Amino acid sequence: MSLVEIPSRLEHALSKAERGVIVLAVDGLSADVAKQSWLTASLSTLTSTVPSTAPTAFLTALTGVTADVHRVPGTVYRNGSGLVHAVNGAPAVPDLPTVLERHGATVLARELDLHEGTWARALLRGCTRIPAPPKHKLAAQAEDPPLLVANVVADLDKALPDAGLLWTYVNIDDHVHRYGYDEAVHEAMLRLDAHASRWAAQGWTVVAHSGNGQVAVSPDAELAEAWDAIVREECVIPSGGAGRTRWLYPKTGRTEAVFDRVATTLGSTATVHHAGDLGLPQPETGPVVAIAAAPEFPLSDPSRKFEHGGRSDEEMDVPFAVWQSSD
């Protein structure tokens, strides 16, 4: 079962809810951590998108369609003759209705409210948006997950009286990239569980899910240099992708040669694929795709301690939780 099911699950929840539905979109949470901390929820596991990254995953979760339809295959991908960043860029995204738009949701988009890119607008189109806190406050909260949850909860409590469907973005992803699933993340998720139970006791149906988990990484500098050499010598534009899934745009007639060179260069640290075999749209996605199979896989941001985008269970298993009144 995959993220494409979330719209239908939310529709069902709305049809049965006593007061309304609260949706907690927790960016970066693994299924394992959810199982350890969302103790009062009914919890199941869904499968993330390929690549397992927020732009692709959350757009799929709200539209119910995969990347070959919504055309956002990752964080960085081809748009015309160059690359575009999904979060801040302005590529063409099909006009797809979301479950939030259909029900006139109120959204606490937080960091997403500060992005002017097409992706964020596609997610939140047609919704009532509660203005985000200042950027510096969001940055401070991202450093301190329990503080982040306290602020999310306070804002939700203020918004509940006027909402029937309330969606909020909960960004633990930035913290996990730097520190992993540390005690602060576990404490924050335990507190979120307690508040979800409180809302459920008040008659709300509370739904929470993530878009991906993360794994520890230790990218190899020599492999990164070798990857960059392939890009310089064989490709028409820089590489794109999302964390532990990266793709290349070979020169005309060089696709199979580049495929073989990448496979030889990365060896056991990656599996190499043709984009079409993964269901990824082209020309947005480069035709040669490398997916991490080891921590040493070369990353576009080697400073990160944890990363996602790949196809390991830790990255692909997505928690889906529901809190409801027992009455």
C-alpha positions as a Markdown table, in Angstrom:
| # | Residue | x | y | z |
|---|---|---|---|---|
| 1 | Met | 0.0 | 0.0 | 0.0 |
| 2 | Ser | 1.4 | 3.4 | -1.0 |
| 3 | Leu | 1.0 | 7.1 | -0.5 |
| 4 | Val | -1.5 | 7.3 | -3.3 |
| 5 | Glu | -4.0 | 5.9 | -0.9 |
| 6 | Ile | -3.9 | 8.8 | 1.5 |
| 7 | Pro | -6.5 | 11.0 | -0.2 |
| 8 | Ser | -9.1 | 8.2 | -0.1 |
| 9 | Arg | -8.2 | 7.5 | 3.5 |
| 10 | Leu | -8.7 | 11.1 | 4.4 |
| 11 | Glu | -12.0 | 11.2 | 2.5 |
| 12 | His | -13.1 | 8.2 | 4.6 |
| 13 | Ala | -12.0 | 9.8 | 7.8 |
| 14 | Leu | -13.9 | 13.0 | 7.0 |
| 15 | Ser | -17.1 | 11.0 | 6.3 |
| 16 | Lys | -16.9 | 9.4 | 9.7 |
| 17 | Ala | -15.5 | 12.2 | 11.9 |
| 18 | Glu | -17.5 | 13.6 | 14.8 |
| 19 | Arg | -16.0 | 17.2 | 14.6 |
| 20 | Gly | -13.5 | 17.1 | 11.8 |
| 21 | Val | -10.0 | 15.9 | 10.8 |
| 22 | Ile | -6.6 | 17.1 | 11.8 |
| 23 | Val | -3.7 | 16.0 | 9.5 |
| 24 | Leu | -0.1 | 16.0 | 10.8 |
| 25 | Ala | 2.3 | 15.8 | 7.8 |
| 26 | Val | 5.5 | 14.9 | 9.7 |
| 27 | Asp | 8.4 | 15.3 | 7.3 |
| 28 | Gly | 11.3 | 12.9 | 7.8 |
| 29 | Leu | 9.8 | 10.5 | 10.3 |
| 30 | Ser | 10.6 | 6.8 | 9.9 |
| 31 | Ala | 8.0 | 4.1 | 10.5 |
| 32 | Asp | 10.2 | 2.6 | 13.2 |
| 33 | Val | 10.3 | 5.8 | 15.3 |
| 34 | Ala | 6.6 | 6.2 | 14.8 |
| 35 | Lys | 6.0 | 2.7 | 16.2 |
| 36 | Gln | 8.1 | 3.6 | 19.3 |
| 37 | Ser | 6.4 | 6.9 | 20.0 |
| 38 | Trp | 2.8 | 7.0 | 18.6 |
| 39 | Leu | 1.7 | 4.6 | 21.3 |
| 40 | Thr | -2.0 | 5.5 | 21.4 |
| 41 | Ala | -2.6 | 5.5 | 17.7 |
| 42 | Ser | -3.9 | 2.9 | 15.3 |
| 43 | Leu | -0.7 | 2.6 | 13.2 |
| 44 | Ser | 0.0 | 1.0 | 9.8 |
| 45 | Thr | 2.8 | 1.3 | 7.2 |
| 46 | Leu | 2.6 | 2.7 | 3.7 |
| 47 | Thr | 5.3 | 2.8 | 1.0 |
| 48 | Ser | 6.9 | 6.0 | -0.1 |
| 49 | Thr | 7.6 | 7.2 | -3.6 |
| 50 | Val | 10.7 | 6.7 | -5.7 |
| 51 | Pro | 12.6 | 8.7 | -4.9 |
| 52 | Ser | 11.7 | 8.9 | -1.3 |
| 53 | Thr | 11.7 | 12.7 | -0.9 |
| 54 | Ala | 9.3 | 15.3 | 0.3 |
| 55 | Pro | 8.5 | 17.1 | -3.0 |
| 56 | Thr | 7.5 | 13.8 | -4.7 |
| 57 | Ala | 6.0 | 12.1 | -1.7 |
| 58 | Phe | 3.8 | 14.9 | -0.4 |
| 59 | Leu | 2.4 | 15.8 | -3.8 |
| 60 | Thr | 1.6 | 12.1 | -4.3 |
| 61 | Ala | 0.0 | 12.0 | -0.8 |
| 62 | Leu | -2.3 | 14.9 | -1.5 |
| 63 | Thr | -3.2 | 14.3 | -5.2 |
| 64 | Gly | -3.3 | 10.5 | -5.1 |
| 65 | Val | -1.1 | 10.2 | -8.3 |
| 66 | Thr | 2.4 | 9.2 | -8.9 |
| 67 | Ala | 5.4 | 11.2 | -10.3 |
| 68 | Asp | 4.7 | 10.2 | -13.9 |
| 69 | Val | 1.5 | 12.1 | -13.6 |
| 70 | His | 2.3 | 15.1 | -11.3 |
| 71 | Arg | 5.8 | 15.5 | -13.0 |
| 72 | Val | 7.7 | 16.3 | -9.8 |
| 73 | Pro | 10.2 | 13.3 | -9.8 |
| 74 | Gly | 12.5 | 14.6 | -7.1 |
| 75 | Thr | 14.1 | 17.7 | -5.6 |
| 76 | Val | 16.3 | 18.7 | -8.6 |
| 77 | Tyr | 15.2 | 17.8 | -12.2 |
| 78 | Arg | 15.3 | 19.1 | -15.7 |
| 79 | Asn | 13.1 | 21.9 | -16.8 |
| 80 | Gly | 13.7 | 23.0 | -20.3 |
| 81 | Ser | 17.4 | 23.3 | -21.0 |
| 82 | Gly | 18.5 | 23.4 | -17.4 |
| 83 | Leu | 17.7 | 22.2 | -13.9 |
| 84 | Val | 15.0 | 23.4 | -11.4 |
| 85 | His | 14.7 | 23.0 | -7.7 |
| 86 | Ala | 11.3 | 21.7 | -6.9 |
| 87 | Val | 10.7 | 23.6 | -3.7 |
| 88 | Asn | 11.8 | 27.1 | -4.8 |
| 89 | Gly | 11.6 | 26.8 | -8.6 |
| 90 | Ala | 8.7 | 27.4 | -10.9 |
| 91 | Pro | 8.4 | 24.4 | -13.3 |
| 92 | Ala | 5.1 | 23.6 | -14.9 |
| 93 | Val | 3.1 | 21.3 | -12.6 |
| 94 | Pro | -0.2 | 19.8 | -13.9 |
| 95 | Asp | -3.3 | 21.4 | -12.4 |
| 96 | Leu | -4.2 | 18.4 | -10.2 |
| 97 | Pro | -6.9 | 18.7 | -7.5 |
| 98 | Thr | -5.8 | 17.8 | -4.0 |
| 99 | Val | -7.9 | 16.4 | -1.2 |
| 100 | Leu | -7.2 | 19.6 | 0.8 |
| 101 | Glu | -8.6 | 21.8 | -2.0 |
| 102 | Arg | -11.7 | 19.6 | -2.4 |
| 103 | His | -12.6 | 20.1 | 1.2 |
| 104 | Gly | -11.5 | 23.8 | 1.6 |
| 105 | Ala | -8.9 | 22.9 | 4.2 |
| 106 | Thr | -7.3 | 25.3 | 6.6 |
| 107 | Val | -3.5 | 24.8 | 6.5 |
| 108 | Leu | -0.7 | 25.6 | 8.9 |
| 109 | Ala | 1.9 | 25.3 | 6.2 |
| 110 | Arg | 4.8 | 26.8 | 8.3 |
| 111 | Glu | 8.0 | 26.5 | 6.2 |
| 112 | Leu | 6.0 | 25.7 | 3.1 |
| 113 | Asp | 4.2 | 29.0 | 3.4 |
| 114 | Leu | 7.5 | 30.8 | 2.9 |
| 115 | His | 8.2 | 29.0 | -0.4 |
| 116 | Glu | 7.1 | 30.7 | -3.6 |
| 117 | Gly | 7.8 | 27.7 | -5.8 |
| 118 | Thr | 5.3 | 25.9 | -8.0 |
| 119 | Trp | 5.4 | 22.8 | -5.7 |
| 120 | Ala | 4.2 | 24.5 | -2.6 |
| 121 | Arg | 1.5 | 26.4 | -4.5 |
| 122 | Ala | 0.3 | 23.0 | -6.0 |
| 123 | Leu | 0.1 | 21.5 | -2.5 |
| 124 | Leu | -1.8 | 24.3 | -0.9 |
| 125 | Arg | -3.9 | 25.8 | -3.7 |
| 126 | Gly | -7.5 | 26.5 | -2.7 |
| 127 | Cys | -6.8 | 26.3 | 1.0 |
| 128 | Thr | -7.2 | 28.9 | 3.8 |
| 129 | Arg | -3.6 | 29.5 | 4.8 |
| 130 | Ile | -2.7 | 30.6 | 8.3 |
| 131 | Pro | 0.4 | 32.8 | 8.0 |
| 132 | Ala | 3.7 | 31.1 | 9.0 |
| 133 | Pro | 5.9 | 32.4 | 11.9 |
| 134 | Pro | 8.9 | 34.4 | 10.9 |
| 135 | Lys | 11.7 | 32.4 | 9.3 |
| 136 | His | 14.1 | 32.8 | 12.2 |
| 137 | Lys | 11.6 | 31.3 | 14.6 |
| 138 | Leu | 11.0 | 28.4 | 12.3 |
| 139 | Ala | 14.7 | 27.8 | 12.1 |
| 140 | Ala | 15.0 | 27.8 | 15.9 |
| 141 | Gln | 12.2 | 25.4 | 16.2 |
| 142 | Ala | 13.7 | 23.0 | 13.7 |
| 143 | Glu | 16.8 | 22.8 | 15.9 |
| 144 | Asp | 14.6 | 21.8 | 18.9 |
| 145 | Pro | 11.9 | 19.2 | 18.0 |
| 146 | Pro | 10.0 | 19.4 | 21.3 |
| 147 | Leu | 9.9 | 23.2 | 20.9 |
| 148 | Leu | 8.7 | 22.7 | 17.4 |
| 149 | Val | 5.9 | 20.4 | 18.5 |
| 150 | Ala | 4.8 | 22.8 | 21.3 |
| 151 | Asn | 4.5 | 25.6 | 18.7 |
| 152 | Val | 2.6 | 23.4 | 16.2 |
| 153 | Val | 0.2 | 22.3 | 18.9 |
| 154 | Ala | -0.4 | 25.8 | 20.1 |
| 155 | Asp | -1.2 | 27.0 | 16.6 |
| 156 | Leu | -3.5 | 24.1 | 16.0 |
| 157 | Asp | -5.4 | 24.7 | 19.2 |
| 158 | Lys | -6.0 | 28.3 | 18.1 |
| 159 | Ala | -7.2 | 27.2 | 14.6 |
| 160 | Leu | -9.5 | 24.3 | 15.6 |
| 161 | Pro | -12.7 | 26.2 | 16.3 |
| 162 | Asp | -13.0 | 27.4 | 12.7 |
| 163 | Ala | -11.8 | 24.3 | 10.8 |
| 164 | Gly | -13.4 | 21.1 | 9.6 |
| 165 | Leu | -10.2 | 19.8 | 7.9 |
| 166 | Leu | -6.9 | 21.2 | 9.3 |
| 167 | Trp | -3.6 | 20.2 | 7.8 |
| 168 | Thr | -0.2 | 21.1 | 9.2 |
| 169 | Tyr | 3.4 | 20.6 | 8.1 |
| 170 | Val | 5.7 | 19.3 | 10.9 |
| 171 | Asn | 9.3 | 19.6 | 9.9 |
| 172 | Ile | 11.6 | 17.2 | 11.8 |
| 173 | Asp | 13.4 | 16.5 | 8.5 |
| 174 | Asp | 16.0 | 19.2 | 9.0 |
| 175 | His | 16.9 | 18.0 | 12.5 |
| 176 | Val | 17.2 | 14.4 | 11.4 |
| 177 | His | 19.5 | 15.3 | 8.5 |
| 178 | Arg | 21.9 | 16.7 | 11.1 |
| 179 | Tyr | 21.4 | 14.5 | 14.2 |
| 180 | Gly | 19.5 | 11.4 | 13.2 |
| 181 | Tyr | 16.6 | 10.1 | 15.3 |
| 182 | Asp | 18.0 | 11.3 | 18.6 |
| 183 | Glu | 16.3 | 11.6 | 22.0 |
| 184 | Ala | 14.8 | 15.0 | 21.0 |
| 185 | Val | 12.9 | 13.5 | 18.1 |
| 186 | His | 11.6 | 10.7 | 20.2 |
| 187 | Glu | 10.5 | 13.1 | 22.9 |
| 188 | Ala | 8.8 | 15.4 | 20.4 |
| 189 | Met | 6.9 | 12.5 | 18.8 |
| 190 | Leu | 5.8 | 11.2 | 22.2 |
| 191 | Arg | 4.4 | 14.7 | 23.0 |
| 192 | Leu | 2.7 | 14.8 | 19.6 |
| 193 | Asp | 1.0 | 11.4 | 20.4 |
| 194 | Ala | -0.3 | 12.8 | 23.7 |
| 195 | His | -1.8 | 15.9 | 22.1 |
| 196 | Ala | -3.3 | 13.8 | 19.3 |
| 197 | Ser | -5.0 | 11.6 | 21.9 |
| 198 | Arg | -6.3 | 14.8 | 23.6 |
| 199 | Trp | -7.8 | 16.0 | 20.3 |
| 200 | Ala | -9.3 | 12.6 | 19.7 |
| 201 | Ala | -11.0 | 12.7 | 23.1 |
| 202 | Gln | -12.5 | 16.0 | 22.1 |
| 203 | Gly | -14.1 | 14.4 | 19.0 |
| 204 | Trp | -11.5 | 15.0 | 16.3 |
| 205 | Thr | -10.1 | 12.3 | 14.1 |
| 206 | Val | -6.4 | 12.9 | 13.9 |
| 207 | Val | -4.3 | 11.5 | 11.1 |
| 208 | Ala | -0.5 | 11.6 | 10.8 |
| 209 | His | 1.9 | 10.4 | 8.2 |
| 210 | Ser | 5.3 | 11.1 | 6.8 |
| 211 | Gly | 6.8 | 11.1 | 3.3 |
| 212 | Asn | 10.0 | 9.2 | 4.0 |
| 213 | Gly | 12.4 | 8.1 | 6.7 |
| 214 | Gln | 16.2 | 8.6 | 6.8 |
| 215 | Val | 19.3 | 6.5 | 7.1 |
| 216 | Ala | 22.9 | 7.2 | 8.3 |
| 217 | Val | 25.3 | 8.1 | 5.5 |
| 218 | Ser | 29.0 | 8.6 | 5.1 |
| 219 | Pro | 29.6 | 9.6 | 1.5 |
| 220 | Asp | 33.0 | 8.7 | 0.0 |
| 221 | Ala | 34.9 | 11.8 | -1.3 |
| 222 | Glu | 36.7 | 9.8 | -4.1 |
| 223 | Leu | 33.4 | 8.4 | -5.4 |
| 224 | Ala | 32.0 | 11.9 | -5.4 |
| 225 | Glu | 34.9 | 13.1 | -7.5 |
| 226 | Ala | 34.4 | 10.2 | -9.9 |
| 227 | Trp | 30.7 | 11.0 | -10.2 |
| 228 | Asp | 31.5 | 14.7 | -10.9 |
| 229 | Ala | 34.0 | 13.5 | -13.6 |
| 230 | Ile | 31.2 | 11.6 | -15.4 |
| 231 | Val | 29.0 | 14.6 | -15.3 |
| 232 | Arg | 31.8 | 16.9 | -16.7 |
| 233 | Glu | 32.8 | 14.4 | -19.5 |
| 234 | Glu | 29.6 | 12.8 | -20.5 |
| 235 | Cys | 26.6 | 15.0 | -19.7 |
| 236 | Val | 24.9 | 18.0 | -21.1 |
| 237 | Ile | 23.8 | 19.5 | -17.8 |
| 238 | Pro | 24.6 | 18.8 | -14.1 |
| 239 | Ser | 23.1 | 15.8 | -12.4 |
| 240 | Gly | 19.7 | 15.9 | -10.7 |
| 241 | Gly | 17.9 | 13.8 | -8.2 |
| 242 | Ala | 17.0 | 13.7 | -4.5 |
| 243 | Gly | 19.6 | 12.7 | -1.9 |
| 244 | Arg | 20.3 | 8.9 | -2.3 |
| 245 | Thr | 18.7 | 8.8 | -5.7 |
| 246 | Arg | 20.6 | 10.7 | -8.4 |
| 247 | Trp | 20.3 | 10.9 | -12.2 |
| 248 | Leu | 22.4 | 11.9 | -15.2 |
| 249 | Tyr | 21.6 | 13.6 | -18.5 |
| 250 | Pro | 24.1 | 12.0 | -21.0 |
| 251 | Lys | 25.1 | 13.5 | -24.3 |
| 252 | Thr | 23.3 | 12.2 | -27.4 |
| 253 | Gly | 24.2 | 8.6 | -28.1 |
| 254 | Arg | 26.0 | 8.1 | -24.8 |
| 255 | Thr | 23.2 | 6.8 | -22.5 |
| 256 | Glu | 24.3 | 3.1 | -22.5 |
| 257 | Ala | 28.0 | 4.0 | -22.1 |
| 258 | Val | 27.2 | 6.3 | -19.2 |
| 259 | Phe | 25.0 | 3.6 | -17.7 |
| 260 | Asp | 27.9 | 1.2 | -17.8 |
| 261 | Arg | 30.4 | 3.7 | -16.5 |
| 262 | Val | 28.3 | 4.6 | -13.5 |
| 263 | Ala | 27.7 | 1.0 | -12.7 |
| 264 | Thr | 31.5 | 0.3 | -12.8 |
| 265 | Thr | 32.4 | 3.5 | -10.9 |
| 266 | Leu | 29.9 | 3.1 | -8.0 |
| 267 | Gly | 30.1 | -0.7 | -7.8 |
| 268 | Ser | 28.4 | -2.1 | -4.7 |
| 269 | Thr | 27.5 | 1.3 | -3.4 |
| 270 | Ala | 24.6 | 1.7 | -5.9 |
| 271 | Thr | 22.2 | 0.1 | -8.2 |
| 272 | Val | 21.9 | 1.6 | -11.7 |
| 273 | His | 18.6 | 1.8 | -13.6 |
| 274 | His | 16.9 | 3.3 | -16.7 |
| 275 | Ala | 14.5 | 6.0 | -15.6 |
| 276 | Gly | 11.6 | 4.3 | -17.5 |
| 277 | Asp | 12.0 | 1.1 | -15.5 |
| 278 | Leu | 11.4 | 3.1 | -12.3 |
| 279 | Gly | 8.2 | 4.8 | -13.6 |
| 280 | Leu | 10.0 | 8.2 | -13.5 |
| 281 | Pro | 9.0 | 10.9 | -16.1 |
| 282 | Gln | 11.3 | 12.0 | -18.8 |
| 283 | Pro | 12.8 | 14.5 | -19.8 |
| 284 | Glu | 12.4 | 15.7 | -16.2 |
| 285 | Thr | 14.4 | 12.7 | -14.9 |
| 286 | Gly | 17.7 | 11.9 | -16.6 |
| 287 | Pro | 17.7 | 8.5 | -18.3 |
| 288 | Val | 20.4 | 7.0 | -16.1 |
| 289 | Val | 19.5 | 6.7 | -12.4 |
| 290 | Ala | 21.7 | 5.6 | -9.6 |
| 291 | Ile | 20.2 | 4.6 | -6.2 |
| 292 | Ala | 22.3 | 4.2 | -3.1 |
| 293 | Ala | 22.9 | 0.7 | -1.8 |
| 294 | Ala | 25.5 | 1.7 | 0.8 |
| 295 | Pro | 26.3 | 4.7 | 3.1 |
| 296 | Glu | 29.3 | 5.6 | 0.9 |
| 297 | Phe | 27.1 | 6.6 | -2.0 |
| 298 | Pro | 28.1 | 10.1 | -3.3 |
| 299 | Leu | 25.6 | 12.8 | -2.2 |
| 300 | Ser | 25.0 | 16.3 | -3.5 |
| 301 | Asp | 25.2 | 17.5 | 0.1 |
| 302 | Pro | 28.0 | 15.5 | 1.8 |
| 303 | Ser | 27.6 | 17.5 | 5.1 |
| 304 | Arg | 24.5 | 15.6 | 6.0 |
| 305 | Lys | 24.7 | 12.8 | 8.6 |
| 306 | Phe | 21.4 | 11.3 | 7.6 |
| 307 | Glu | 19.7 | 11.3 | 4.2 |
| 308 | His | 16.8 | 9.9 | 2.2 |
| 309 | Gly | 15.8 | 9.5 | -1.4 |
| 310 | Gly | 16.8 | 5.8 | -1.7 |
| 311 | Arg | 14.8 | 2.6 | -1.6 |
| 312 | Ser | 15.9 | 1.0 | 1.7 |
| 313 | Asp | 13.1 | -0.1 | 4.1 |
| 314 | Glu | 14.1 | 2.7 | 6.5 |
| 315 | Glu | 13.5 | 5.3 | 3.8 |
| 316 | Met | 10.5 | 3.8 | 2.1 |
| 317 | Asp | 8.4 | 2.6 | 5.1 |
| 318 | Val | 6.0 | 5.5 | 5.9 |
| 319 | Pro | 3.9 | 5.6 | 9.1 |
| 320 | Phe | 0.2 | 6.2 | 8.8 |
| 321 | Ala | -1.5 | 6.8 | 12.2 |
| 322 | Val | -5.0 | 7.5 | 13.2 |
| 323 | Trp | -6.3 | 8.6 | 16.6 |
| 324 | Gln | -10.0 | 8.4 | 17.3 |
| 325 | Ser | -12.3 | 8.7 | 20.3 |
| 326 | Ser | -13.0 | 5.3 | 21.9 |
| 327 | Asp | -16.6 | 6.2 | 22.5 |
